Each structure stands twice: as structure tokens, then as C-alpha cells.
Amino acid sequence: MLSLGLTIYQVAKLVESRIPKRTVYAFLSGEKDTGTETASIIMQELGLTIKENPEKTLSIIKEVKMKPKSFSGRVKAEWGQAGKPKWGLRELLGMCLLVDLELEREGLNLAKTFRNHIKEKDLPSLLNWANGLKFKKWK
């Protein structure tokens, strides 16, 4: 909008007959994702279009398809993407926690014991569990 020289108020005035002002403010300020219909109307009024970038689209699809189905597989994949660094036990535990958070957001619980240790705030058991991933044997 800045490159077009428009304020949120000016955009709201352009589409006021089709979208309530508050909805436009919420959408353009990032406060709320009000849906594709709102975006479509605003873009149409401003003469904007979305251009598909096949390279980025394909890389996103590949990334989604390539997620390992096991907990240790996901940790190992993160290690590989990081350039196979020499992680200590704390770095490995940190990655396990991040992987578990990602799985929880996906509605999965691939490592029930690990998640129970998190809920119990049992750091020694968490460290022991992460150490059992046989990290040193990964190639």
C-alpha cells in the first residue's frame, strides 16, 4: 500500500460499499486474517494481482512432503539441514523440544514418554531420553 501511496483509510473508502471499514482495518493491519474474499475485493479495487512463482511453490511442496514420520527422523533431518554440526546434549535436547512443539501443533504425539517428561518438568529424564537417540551414530 505504501508503494501505491495509499493509507488504510483511503483503501477502506474505496471498498466501503462492499466491506465494513473495521474489517479493512483488521485485515490490512494484520490484526486478523478475514479471508480470501476480503483480500480479493481489496486487490481488485487496487488493481493488484498475485503472480505465482513456481520455484517457491515447488520448494514448499517438497518441504512438506519430505517431513519424516518418526520423532528421531525429524530431529535427524533438522541436524542435516543445520549442516551436521557437533551438537552437545543440550543442543540435541533443544532440538528435541522444538520438534515436539512442532508435532504438538500438528496434533501428533510421536514420543509420548518425551512429552510426559516435558509436562512433569523432569530435566534429568529429558536429557537421558534425548541422549538415547544415538546421535553419535548418525551419519
C-alpha positions in Angstrom: 0.0 0.0 0.0 2.9 2.3 0.7 4.2 1.9 -2.8 0.8 2.8 -4.1 0.7 5.9 -1.8 -2.5 4.8 0.0 -3.4 4.7 3.6 -5.6 2.1 5.2 -8.3 4.8 5.5 -8.2 5.5 1.7 -8.4 1.8 0.9 -11.4 1.5 3.3 -13.1 4.3 1.5 -12.5 2.6 -1.9 -14.3 -0.6 -0.8 -16.8 0.9 1.7 -19.8 -0.3 -0.2 -18.6 -3.9 -0.1 -16.5 -4.3 3.1 -17.0 -2.7 6.5 -14.3 -0.3 7.5 -13.4 -2.2 10.6 -12.8 -5.4 8.5 -10.5 -3.5 6.2 -8.5 -2.1 9.1 -8.3 -5.5 10.8 -7.1 -7.2 7.5 -4.6 -4.6 6.3 -3.1 -4.0 9.8 -2.5 -7.8 10.1 -4.7 -7.9 13.2 -7.0 -10.5 11.7 -7.0 -12.7 8.6 -10.5 -12.1 7.4 -10.4 -14.5 4.5 -9.8 -14.6 0.8 -13.0 -12.7 -0.1 -11.8 -9.6 1.7 -8.4 -9.8 0.1 -9.9 -10.4 -3.3 -12.1 -7.3 -3.1 -9.3 -5.1 -1.9 -6.9 -6.4 -4.5 -9.4 -6.0 -7.3 -10.2 -2.4 -6.3 -6.5 -1.5 -6.2 -5.8 -3.4 -9.5 -3.4 -5.8 -7.9 -2.8 -9.4 -8.9 -0.9 -12.3 -7.4 1.8 -13.8 -9.6 2.7 -17.5 -9.0 6.4 -18.2 -8.5 6.7 -21.9 -9.5 10.1 -22.3 -7.9 8.9 -21.2 -4.5 5.7 -23.2 -4.8 7.6 -26.4 -5.6 10.1 -25.9 -2.8 7.2 -25.6 -0.3 5.5 -28.7 -1.6 8.8 -30.7 -1.4 9.4 -29.5 2.2 6.0 -30.6 3.3 6.3 -34.0 1.6 9.8 -34.7 3.0 9.0 -34.5 6.7 10.0 -37.8 8.3 7.3 -39.7 10.1 9.3 -40.5 13.2 10.4 -38.3 16.0 14.1 -39.2 15.7 13.8 -38.9 11.9 12.6 -35.3 12.3 15.5 -34.5 14.7 18.0 -36.1 12.4 16.5 -34.1 9.4 17.0 -30.8 11.4 20.5 -31.8 12.2 21.2 -32.5 8.5 19.7 -29.1 7.5 21.9 -27.4 10.0 24.9 -28.8 8.3 25.5 -31.7 10.6 27.1 -29.7 13.4 28.7 -31.2 16.5 25.8 -30.8 18.9 26.2 -31.4 22.5 23.5 -32.9 24.7 21.9 -29.5 25.4 21.7 -28.6 21.7 20.2 -32.0 21.0 17.6 -31.6 23.8 16.8 -28.1 22.5 16.1 -29.5 19.0 14.0 -32.3 20.5 11.9 -29.8 22.3 11.4 -27.8 19.1 10.5 -30.9 17.2 8.0 -31.9 19.9 6.4 -28.4 19.8 6.1 -28.7 16.0 4.5 -32.2 16.4 2.1 -30.9 19.1 1.0 -28.1 16.7 0.3 -30.8 14.1 -1.7 -32.8 16.6 0.8 -35.6 16.7 2.5 -37.3 19.7 5.2 -39.5 18.3 7.2 -39.6 21.5 4.8 -40.0 24.4 7.4 -40.6 27.0 9.3 -37.5 26.0 6.2 -35.3 26.1 5.3 -36.7 29.6 8.8 -35.8 30.8 8.2 -32.2 29.5 4.8 -32.0 31.3 6.5 -33.2 34.5 9.4 -30.8 34.0 11.8 -33.7 34.6 15.0 -32.3 33.1 17.2 -35.4 34.0 14.8 -37.7 32.3 14.6 -35.4 29.3 18.3 -35.3 29.0 18.5 -39.1 29.3 15.8 -39.6 26.7 17.5 -37.2 24.2 20.8 -38.9 24.8 19.2 -42.2 23.8 18.6 -41.0 20.3 22.1 -42.4 19.3 23.1 -39.0 18.0 26.8 -40.0 17.7 26.0 -42.8 15.3 24.1 -40.6 12.8 26.0 -40.2 9.5 
